[in-house]
């Protein structure tokens, strides 16, 4: 996943978090959602 795509997804999930009353830490929740997606992807790049 590119950083550009990750940032885009964080914005989308943050917007979703704003609508969820049970989510108290909106940014953390959005980052976690994107992390789960990125973690599942197989990256071909070597760090």
C-alpha positions as CSV (number, residue, x, y, z in Angstrom):
1,X,0.0,0.0,0.0
2,X,1.3,3.4,-0.9
3,X,1.4,6.2,1.7
4,X,-0.9,8.2,-0.5
5,X,-3.5,5.4,-0.4
6,X,-3.0,5.0,3.4
7,X,-3.6,8.7,4.0
8,X,-6.7,8.6,1.8
9,X,-8.1,5.6,3.7
10,X,-7.4,7.2,7.1
11,X,-9.5,10.1,6.0
12,X,-12.3,7.8,4.9
13,X,-12.2,5.9,8.2
14,X,-12.0,9.0,10.2
15,X,-15.2,10.3,8.6
16,X,-16.8,7.0,9.5
17,X,-15.5,7.2,13.1
18,X,-17.2,10.6,13.5
19,X,-20.6,8.8,13.0
20,X,-19.9,6.1,15.5
21,X,-20.8,7.0,19.0
22,X,-18.9,4.1,20.6
23,X,-15.6,5.2,19.1
24,X,-14.0,7.6,21.5
25,X,-10.5,7.9,19.9
26,X,-11.5,8.7,16.4
27,X,-7.9,9.1,14.9
28,X,-6.6,5.9,16.6
29,X,-9.6,3.9,15.4
30,X,-9.1,5.2,11.8
31,X,-5.4,4.4,11.9
32,X,-6.1,0.9,13.3
33,X,-8.6,0.2,10.5
34,X,-6.1,1.1,7.8
35,X,-3.3,-0.8,9.6
36,X,-5.5,-4.0,9.4
37,X,-5.9,-3.5,5.7
38,X,-2.2,-2.8,5.1
39,X,-1.1,-5.7,7.3
40,X,-3.1,-8.1,5.2
41,X,-1.6,-6.9,1.9
42,X,1.5,-8.7,0.7
43,X,4.1,-6.1,0.0
44,X,6.7,-6.9,-2.7
45,X,9.0,-4.1,-1.6
46,X,11.9,-4.7,0.7
47,X,12.3,-2.2,3.6
